[in-house]
C-alpha cells in the first residue's frame, strides 16, 4: 500500500520572519506549506506491514517555497529561504 493513502493533503500559508541578505531588512513573509494529516482509520486492503507503518505515521508539514522576493521597494531581490525548517511534525 502506498504511504500517501495514510494522509489527507492540503496547502496552507504560514507567516515567517525572514531577513534579506542583500539589504538586511527583516519582514514577515507568507510561506507555502503542504500539510499532510494522518487519517483516522487505515484504508482498506492493508496487511500487517501496512498496519505497522500506519501505527508509526504522524501528521506533518513540508515547506514548498525555497525562495522569496524582498519586500523592500529599493531592493526587491530574490533570495533563498534559510533558517526555516523544511519539515515540521504536527501534534
ZADO-1210 file (C-alpha; in nm, 4 decimals, padded with zeros to 6 digits):
<atoms>
<atom x="00.0000" y="00.0000" z="00.0000" code="UNK" pos="1"/>
<atom x="00.1248" y="00.3485" z="-00.0856" code="UNK" pos="2"/>
<atom x="00.2136" y="00.5748" z="00.2072" code="UNK" pos="3"/>
<atom x="00.0109" y="00.8614" z="00.0558" code="UNK" pos="4"/>
<atom x="-00.3065" y="00.6637" z="00.1289" code="UNK" pos="5"/>
<atom x="-00.2468" y="00.7217" z="00.5023" code="UNK" pos="6"/>
<atom x="-00.2764" y="01.1023" z="00.4742" code="UNK" pos="7"/>
<atom x="-00.5127" y="01.3760" z="00.3605" code="UNK" pos="8"/>
<atom x="-00.3179" y="01.6514" z="00.1868" code="UNK" pos="9"/>
<atom x="-00.3885" y="02.0258" z="00.1816" code="UNK" pos="10"/>
<atom x="-00.1959" y="02.3500" z="00.1337" code="UNK" pos="11"/>
<atom x="-00.1529" y="02.6278" z="00.3876" code="UNK" pos="12"/>
<atom x="00.0261" y="02.9610" z="00.4096" code="UNK" pos="13"/>
<atom x="00.2077" y="03.0441" z="00.7337" code="UNK" pos="14"/>
<atom x="00.3975" y="03.3647" z="00.8181" code="UNK" pos="15"/>
<atom x="00.7710" y="03.3630" z="00.8931" code="UNK" pos="16"/>
<atom x="01.0150" y="03.6414" z="00.9818" code="UNK" pos="17"/>
<atom x="01.2925" y="03.6414" z="00.7194" code="UNK" pos="18"/>
<atom x="01.5986" y="03.8590" z="00.6768" code="UNK" pos="19"/>
<atom x="01.7004" y="03.9744" z="00.3268" code="UNK" pos="20"/>
<atom x="02.0755" y="03.9071" z="00.2873" code="UNK" pos="21"/>
<atom x="02.1172" y="04.1969" z="00.0438" code="UNK" pos="22"/>
<atom x="01.9537" y="04.4923" z="00.2228" code="UNK" pos="23"/>
<atom x="01.9345" y="04.3347" z="00.5732" code="UNK" pos="24"/>
<atom x="01.5632" y="04.4164" z="00.6051" code="UNK" pos="25"/>
<atom x="01.3551" y="04.1905" z="00.8330" code="UNK" pos="26"/>
<atom x="00.9951" y="04.1368" z="00.7244" code="UNK" pos="27"/>
<atom x="00.7134" y="03.8849" z="00.7501" code="UNK" pos="28"/>
<atom x="00.6673" y="03.6538" z="00.4502" code="UNK" pos="29"/>
<atom x="00.3850" y="03.4054" z="00.3881" code="UNK" pos="30"/>
<atom x="00.5428" y="03.0695" z="00.3064" code="UNK" pos="31"/>
<atom x="00.3503" y="02.7890" z="00.1391" code="UNK" pos="32"/>
<atom x="00.3384" y="02.4512" z="00.3153" code="UNK" pos="33"/>
<atom x="00.1881" y="02.1160" z="00.2177" code="UNK" pos="34"/>
<atom x="00.0048" y="01.9816" z="00.5238" code="UNK" pos="35"/>
<atom x="-00.0343" y="01.6027" z="00.5451" code="UNK" pos="36"/>
<atom x="-00.2701" y="01.4920" z="00.8219" code="UNK" pos="37"/>
<atom x="-00.2928" y="01.1287" z="00.9256" code="UNK" pos="38"/>
<atom x="-00.6340" y="00.9722" z="00.8588" code="UNK" pos="39"/>
<atom x="-00.8464" y="00.8437" z="01.1479" code="UNK" pos="40"/>
<atom x="-00.8559" y="00.4882" z="01.0158" code="UNK" pos="41"/>
<atom x="-00.6274" y="00.2867" z="00.7942" code="UNK" pos="42"/>
<atom x="-00.7551" y="00.2449" z="00.4364" code="UNK" pos="43"/>
<atom x="-00.8912" y="-00.0961" z="00.3367" code="UNK" pos="44"/>
<atom x="-00.6681" y="-00.3600" z="00.1832" code="UNK" pos="45"/>
<atom x="-00.3597" y="-00.3477" z="00.4028" code="UNK" pos="46"/>
<atom x="-00.1544" y="-00.6312" z="00.5511" code="UNK" pos="47"/>
<atom x="00.0483" y="-00.6499" z="00.8765" code="UNK" pos="48"/>
<atom x="00.3364" y="-00.4385" z="00.7430" code="UNK" pos="49"/>
<atom x="00.0937" y="-00.1659" z="00.6312" code="UNK" pos="50"/>
<atom x="-00.0738" y="-00.1678" z="00.9750" code="UNK" pos="51"/>
<atom x="00.2669" y="-00.1243" z="01.1404" code="UNK" pos="52"/>
<atom x="00.3532" y="00.1651" z="00.9051" code="UNK" pos="53"/>
<atom x="00.0166" y="00.3288" z="00.9747" code="UNK" pos="54"/>
<atom x="00.0687" y="00.3000" z="01.3516" code="UNK" pos="55"/>
<atom x="00.4039" y="00.4833" z="01.3232" code="UNK" pos="56"/>
<atom x="00.2778" y="00.7515" z="01.0828" code="UNK" pos="57"/>
<atom x="00.2437" y="01.1114" z="01.2083" code="UNK" pos="58"/>
<atom x="00.0913" y="01.4297" z="01.0690" code="UNK" pos="59"/>
<atom x="00.3496" y="01.6690" z="00.9237" code="UNK" pos="60"/>
<atom x="00.4093" y="01.9778" z="00.7070" code="UNK" pos="61"/>
<atom x="00.6585" y="02.0211" z="00.4203" code="UNK" pos="62"/>
<atom x="00.7820" y="02.3630" z="00.3040" code="UNK" pos="63"/>
<atom x="00.7181" y="02.4224" z="-00.0681" code="UNK" pos="64"/>
<atom x="00.8815" y="02.7652" z="-00.1112" code="UNK" pos="65"/>
<atom x="01.2601" y="02.7788" z="-00.1377" code="UNK" pos="66"/>
<atom x="01.2975" y="03.1446" z="-00.2404" code="UNK" pos="67"/>
<atom x="01.1273" y="03.4752" z="-00.1598" code="UNK" pos="68"/>
<atom x="01.1274" y="03.8266" z="-00.3064" code="UNK" pos="69"/>
<atom x="01.2409" y="04.1058" z="-00.0749" code="UNK" pos="70"/>
<atom x="00.9538" y="04.3354" z="00.0257" code="UNK" pos="71"/>
<atom x="01.1786" y="04.6419" z="00.0465" code="UNK" pos="72"/>
<atom x="01.0874" y="04.8635" z="-00.2523" code="UNK" pos="73"/>
<atom x="01.4523" y="04.9620" z="-00.3086" code="UNK" pos="74"/>
<atom x="01.5848" y="04.6051" z="-00.3061" code="UNK" pos="75"/>
<atom x="01.3192" y="04.3627" z="-00.4463" code="UNK" pos="76"/>
<atom x="01.5870" y="04.0928" z="-00.4960" code="UNK" pos="77"/>
<atom x="01.5103" y="03.7231" z="-00.4820" code="UNK" pos="78"/>
<atom x="01.6836" y="03.5331" z="-00.2011" code="UNK" pos="79"/>
<atom x="01.6986" y="03.1755" z="-00.0746" code="UNK" pos="80"/>
<atom x="01.4995" y="03.0932" z="00.2368" code="UNK" pos="81"/>
<atom x="01.7307" y="02.9779" z="00.5135" code="UNK" pos="82"/>
<atom x="01.6829" y="02.9424" z="00.8864" code="UNK" pos="83"/>
<atom x="01.3383" y="02.7832" z="00.8447" code="UNK" pos="84"/>
<atom x="01.2902" y="02.4113" z="00.8868" code="UNK" pos="85"/>
<atom x="01.1714" y="02.2417" z="00.5685" code="UNK" pos="86"/>
<atom x="00.9649" y="01.9811" z="00.7551" code="UNK" pos="87"/>
<atom x="00.7683" y="02.0048" z="01.0798" code="UNK" pos="88"/>
<atom x="00.5650" y="01.7447" z="01.2666" code="UNK" pos="89"/>
<atom x="00.2149" y="01.8392" z="01.3826" code="UNK" pos="90"/>
<atom x="00.0748" y="01.7283" z="01.7176" code="UNK" pos="91"/>
</atoms>
